[in-house]
């Protein structure tokens, strides 16, 4: 099936050009090593490389040694407790569940053996010549004469878990189930790493990017700060990633021009999720990967806004992602936890309210399961779910769940506790709050995962969160309502498409034949071009250069932008285009 009439113009590796700091960017271990070696004065010199989890420390040591020629190398991993003790300290948060842990809100210091730390500090004190300290929380040992923050993106971390047998922190688990590795990273390792990074932003000297093996890039702290501040004065995109799935489709492969056409399908794409995506900054010919979490932490108010920061902290509250079932299969029948359950069970601050906007649908009838039917029997439904989990029966979804016909540009809303499932031959732009793994699968149509293991279901979690008192009429009124026109004239129409009043996000669809003006109230907004080949985002005050957005691309409008305009552009200059705009209700 073909989904485009012309070649894709989707930009898969967006990057923001930084002006004025090209001489503070370095690439290759030779350039980086020579720059760091400038700190050597002939006397004792301590160089510290403080690493995020999954950074390849062996690669860095091998790459820098010819240029630094260290007399002493200390690995900070040695200051922590052994694996068994670390596990005992964390086992409450790791849990036995394959998918879900409990968010750990401590710090790396909780896992440090103080005697080992003192021994390492004494070794540095007594050392001569050049000392290289490297590893997780290496700055605990010494801040050094030069401090390098070696960061790592979450997506690359996941790929190293999957493809390189990379272990979780202080866990000898190279061959462990990928889902369990991800769980431990999400609930523990990445949280500890993110907390620790916050202590370094004001003191590190260089920022090191080793996302691509043996192609390191480094910038000064000044270039890092100024690059992010420049980014936050203009619209920008995070770098999308794409992954296959059991139910995946063919739409993204063509429309987003995904490089690896050999994969059988693509199911997922996070394309605006700061908790897992990255942003790219380009200094001359040096492109630096910066995790979205690093940006959120360093300049949260400039990104999110004053009100948003007061409400969510340094957590970007909006998520855009794609779910592709075109020529694929059904998603799992699922439900998300309510706010109280999220906090009490997982120690997370807010839940995953969401909505499905249908960017495309197949030529035949397409459907979505959404919410409970009238007069269903709760006990019978739970009984059938548990029988289906055991393989005794296929779960009779049509008996219990509403099934709505859907078409291109429909928008259905899914407040926490609402059972839902998109059918085959749909292309969904999922617009939601940003927790990213809290999906309780209730029934997965009897399938096993790509790893050959039955996909995990969480019926016990799910039945505690289903809104058993909400049925068909409520779903039609609150979740499957028609768009409401806000304003309309000869050149544009703005519609409120949601979300449900139980959710904190507002979504507006704007159709336009000419320029439209948008105000932000100094709070962030997210955009996706849902119709038309391309459009142009401009600043009425000249705050930023014109920014082109292509079909299906997601764009962040940071809170520093007070107002902006959008108009059809390029190949769509004489056509009508449409954007989806999302922001937080205050």
C-alpha positions, 0 to 999 in steps of 0.5 A: 500500500502507498501512503504518499503521492510524493517522496517523503520530506520527513527529517529524521535527524533534526539538529539546531545550528549553534552560532558562535562557539565552533572553536569550543567543540571537538571530535575524535579522541585525538582532538579531545585528548589533546584538549584535555591534556592542556590541563597538564602543567608538569605537576600533579593533574587530576582529570575526572570523567563522570559517566552516566550509566551505559557509557563505555568507560573502556572505550574512553580510557583506550581513546584518551590514554595515548594523549593523557598518558595517565600515571594512575587510573581509578575506576569509580565503580570500585567505590560502590558496594558489591553486586549482592549488597547493591541488590539488597538495598534496591530489591524493594524498588526492583521488585519481582515484576517483569515490567514494573518497579518502584521509582527510586528517589535517592542518590548514588551516595546511597550505594557507596561503601564509605571505606572504599571511597576513603581509600580511593580518595587517599590514593588520589591524594598520594598519587603523582603525575597525571591521575584519571578518575573515570566512572559513575559518580567519579566526582565523589572521589575528587572534583579534579583539575578538569571535570568532564561530564560524559552523558548518554541518551536513554534510547542508546542505553536501551540499544546497548542493553538489547544489542551489546549485552550492556548490564545495569549498574552493579548488575552482572546481567548481560543476558537478562530479559531486555524488559527487566533491564529496561525496568531497572534502568527506568525505575532506578539507574536512570533516575540516580544518574539524572539526579547526579547530573544536576549536581554537576551542571554548574561545575563541569568543564567539558561535556562529552558525547559518546553515543556513537562508538569511537566517534566522540564529541566534546564541547566546553561548558560554555558552549553547552550552556549557550547552545541550549539557551540558543535552542530554547529561543526557537522552535525545535524538534527532538530526534525521533526513534523508531522500533518494530513491534509485534503488531507494527505496520508499514506507514512510518517506513514510507512516510517517515522514510525510516532508514532500515527498510529490512525490518518487517514493520515499525510499531512505535516512534517517540518523536516528542518525549523529552524523558527518552528523546534527545536533541542535537546541537551542531557546532560547525561540523560537530554534532552533539547529542544531548538527552532530553532529560539533560535539557529539562533539568538544566533550563526547565523554566525556559523549556516548560514555563513558570506555571508548568515548572511549578506544577510538574517540576523539571518534567516536560508534561506533553508526549507525542508518539506514533502507533502504526498498525497499518497493514499490522495488527491490533494493539493490546487491550489495555488500561492506565493507572489512576493518579492515586494508584500511580503515586502509591504503587510506583512512587510516580507523580502523575499518570498517563492520561492520553488520546489517539488522533488518527493521522490515517486509516486504511481503506476498509472499516477501521475500529477502536475499542474504548470504554465499558459497555452498558450493563456489563457484569464486572465479576464475569468480565474479570473471570473471563480476563483471567481465563484468557490469561491462562489460555483457556478462552480468547477474551470476548472483547466485543461482549464487554468493550465499546467498539467505535468506527474511526476514520482519518482525523478522528480524535478519541480521548482516554482518561486514566482507567479507560480500557482501550485498544486501537485496531489494525490499519490505523496510524495514531498520533498519541497525545498524552502526558509523559510517563511512558511505560504505565500500560496495564495489558489486559488481553493481547489476543493470545500473542507472544512477543518478538522475543518468543516470550508471552507478552506480559499482562497485568490483570491485577493492576488493571482491574484495580484501575478500570473505571467500572462506573463509566459506560457507553453514554459517558464515553460518547460524551467525554471521550468520543465527542465531535470537535467544537469550533472555537473560531472560523473565518475565510482563512482558518478554522480552530477547533477544540478536539479535547481532551476530556475534562479529567485530563490536564492537556488541551488540544486544538486543531487549526486548519489554515489557508493563510497565516495564523497567530498563536500566543503561548502565555509563556508556557510550552506548546507542542505541534504536529503537522497533521495535514499538508506537506509543509508549513512555516513557523515564524516570529512576529518580532524576529526572535527566531529564524523561520522554521519549516515543519513537514508532515507528521513532524512534531515540534516543541515551542519552548516557553521563551516564545511569547507568540508565533505564526504558522502558514502554508509553505513551499509545496503547500503554499497554496493549499490548506494545512492543519496543525495539532496544538497541545498545551497544559490547561492552567 
